[in-house]
Every structure is written in C-alpha cells, then in structure tokens.
Amino acid sequence: MKLHKLTPKDMEILNAIKNVVDGIATMYGSHTEVVLHSLDRENPSVIKIANGHITGRSVGAPITNLALEKLKRGQDISETYLSQSGNGKTLKSITTVIRNEKQMAIGLLCINTDMDAPLMSVLHSMLPQQSPLTEHSGTSEVFAVNIEETLHSTIDKVNQAVRHSEKIPSSKKNREIVTRLFDAGIFELKDSAQVAAKRLGISVHTIYRYLRELKAPQE
C-alpha cells in the first residue's frame, strides 16, 4: 500500500479525530496510549498522542515499522497484538486504518495498553474522578435498543422524579418535567413532543408552549 500526499480535506478528517484520541485515553486511563498517525507521504508521523509517556513519544514522532506492516496487510482493523516499546514495556495494541471519501488510507489510529502496569493502578486510572454514588446528575444513562425505548425510559424517569418531589408545587410539575426533558436534549429527537404528550397525559400544545418559553432566552 503506497503513501500519498494528503490534501487539506484529508487533514480535516484527521483533525476531526483528534478529540477521539483524548476521549479514548480518558476512558481507559493513563496506562493506555492513543496515537493518531498521518500517512502523508512527505511526513508520515504522529499528529496527536495521549499518554505518550508509555512509549516516550510525542507529536512529530515517525510512524513505526510495525504500524506500516499492519497497513500493508490491508486490514482496516488489525487483530490485537503484543509488541514491546523502546523502553521495554509489553504492549497490547490494535491499529485502525482511517480512510477518506475515495477509500485511500490517510491515517492510523493506534491504541497501546501497558500490560506491565500493576493491575490495581490500571483499575484506579479507569475509575471516574467522581463516584456516581455521590454525584447527583438527575437521570441515569439509558442503553436502549431503539429510539422509542430511549424516549419512553427518559420520560418515565423524569416524570416519576418530579411527581414524587414534595418541593415542586403540583401546578408547576408539568412545566418542570418539560424543562428537565428539554435540558436532557430529548426534544431534539423526532416526534418527541408528541410522544411526551401521550406519555405524560398532557396536550402537545402545552408542551410546545413550554418549549417556546424555554427557547426564548436563547434566541
């Protein structure tokens, strides 16, 4: 597989993936290195890296021989494999090819986990900084199998929380429910107002009125 001169549009695609690098690293903690390689013919190198202390690399480091080998094999997602870093760490790695709209390989996303790190340290680095038991965020995440289940589950949870709250006057409960659903982004989903109206037993016109009031300060 030959390397090509990357276009500005190719670089836009790669730059858009930089946040993904940070997201994966945040999820899996300080013992997992995440690397974004540019496959530009003139300078195939690291353009974004998180937890580079694992291999001692930083932005600008050249692409590795093993990464090039994975690229030549033609697999867009490699099997997981073991390798050894220059500083002697055993790494469990995976390499994913990034392609442009013409299906040309323009980058590599590589994930390297330090297998020599103490298990307790790995687990500790993966834990949230705040325990969900002490963080009151309102609604829990719904891992639904379809959009209807997402709507129903979220509406029901918010409805139950508000209806059982003695701090909210009965006359303001419907508006509070709509407000919380609005803050949760539910009304960005198609037909959500109609679904919420039916689920809550109030008119869709009432929901639209509350939504207009909620959106007014933002406009």
N, C-alpha and C positions, 0 to 999 in steps of 0.2 A: 504494500500500500504506500503510494507516494504522498509526500507532504506538498502542500500548495501554499501559495501566497494568500493570506487571509484578507478578505475585503472588509470595509468598515461595517457592513451588515453582519458579517461573521463575528466581528468583535462585539457588536451589540448583543448578539446571542450569548457570547461568553460572559460579558459583563453582567448580563441579567442573572447569570447563575452564581455570581459571587455571594449573594445572600444565602443561597442554598448551602454553600460551604460553611458559613457561620452557623446556619441552622442545624446542620448535621453535627457539627462539633459541639454545639451547645447541648444537643440531645444526648450525645454519647460520652461527653466529659473529656477531661484533659488528657486521657490516655489514648485518645483516638485522633489521629492526624487526618485532615481532609485537604486534598490538594486539587487545584484546578490548573491543568496544563493547557497552554495554547499550542496548537500544532502548526503554527506559522512556519513556513519553510525556512525563512531567514533567521528565525529565533525561536525554536520550539523550547518553551521554558515555562516555569511556574509563574502564573499571573495572580494567584490568590492561594493563600495557605493559612490554615488554622491549626494551632498546636504544633507548629514546626519544630518545637524543642524535641519531639520524638525522634526525628531524623537529623536535626540540626540544620534544616534548610529554611530558606526564606524566598520571598518573591525574586525572580530572576534566576533561580537555580535551574540548571539544564534538565531536560527530560531524562529519565533513567533508561538504561538499556532494557530493563525488564518491561517497562511501560511500552516501549517501542515494539518489543516482542509480542506483547498482548495485542497491540494494534495490528500487527502483521497477520495474526491468526484469523482476523476477520470476525471475531465475536464482539458484538456491541456491548455485551455484559459478560465479563470473564467469570470463570469459576473462582471461588475463593481459593487463595493460595498462600503458602508460607514463604517468607523471604527474610533476609537479615539486613538490617541497616548498617551503615558505616560505623556506627558506634556500638555494634554488637547486639542490638536488640532484636528479638524474634518478633516478626510482624505477621499478622493475619491480614491479608489485603484483598481488595477487589477493585477492578478497573472498569469504568463505563465510558464508552465512546459517545461523544457529542457530535451530532451532525447538523448541517444547515439544510435549507429547503431543497437543495439539489442532492441531498444524501451524501455529501462529501464530509469526511471526518475533519472537524475543525478544533476539537479539544478532547481532553480526557479528564474525567472526574475520578480521582483515586481516594480510597479510604484505607487507612493503615492503622490497625489496632495493636498496641504494645502488649504482647502476650506474656511478657516477663514482669509486668506490673503486679504488685500484690493485689489479690482479689478484693480485699476489703477497701483498698484505696480506689479500685475501679468502681465498685458499687457506690462508694461515697460520692465520687465525682459525677455519677449519673443521677443522684437524687436531686429533686428540686431544691432551690435555695430556701424556699418557704414550704413548710409542710401543709398539704391541703387540709389537714385537720384543724389548722389554726387560721387558715385563710378563707374568709367568707366572701366568695365571689358571686353568690346568688344562685346560679344554675350550674349543674354538672354537665360535662360533655356528653352528647348523645351520639353513639356509634350506630347509626341507623342503616337499614338495608335499602331504603328508598326515601325520597324527599317527603312523602306523605307521613312516614313514621317520624321523621325529624320534626315536622310541624306539630303533629299531634303530641309527641312527647314533651316538646318545649312548652307548648301552650298549656298542657295539663300541669306541668310542674310549676310554672309561674302562677297559674290560676289557683292552685292549691296553696302556694305560699302566701299569696295576697289574701285569699278568702279566710285563712286561719290567723291572719295577723290582727291582733286587737289594737294595734297602733294606727291602723288605717281606717278612717271612717267609712261606713258602708256606702255612703253616697259617692265616695271617691275611689272605690275599689276597681271599677271597670276602667277608669282612666289610668290608674296605677298599673293595671295589667297590661294595657296597651303600651304604656310608657316603657315598661320593662321589656316587652317583646320588641319594641322599636329599638331600644338600646342594644338588644341582642342581635339585631340585624335580620330578624325574621321577616320583616315586611319587604325585604329585598327579593324574596322568593316569589315566584309566580303564583297567583291566586291565593296568596297567604291571607289577605284581608277577608276574603270570603270564607276560607277555612276557619280562621279565628272566630269570625262572627257566629258560624254554626256551632263551633266547639264551645264557645262561651255563652251562647244563648242571648246574644245582643245583635242589634241590627248592624249591617255593614256600613250604613250611613253614619252611625255613631262612631265606628272605628275610623272612617275617613275623616270625620270632623276632628277627632283627637289627633290624627296624624297631621292634618293641616296645621293644628296649633303647635305640635311638636317641631315641625319643619320650619315654621315661620321665623324663629330666631336665627336659623341657619342660612336663610335666604337673603 
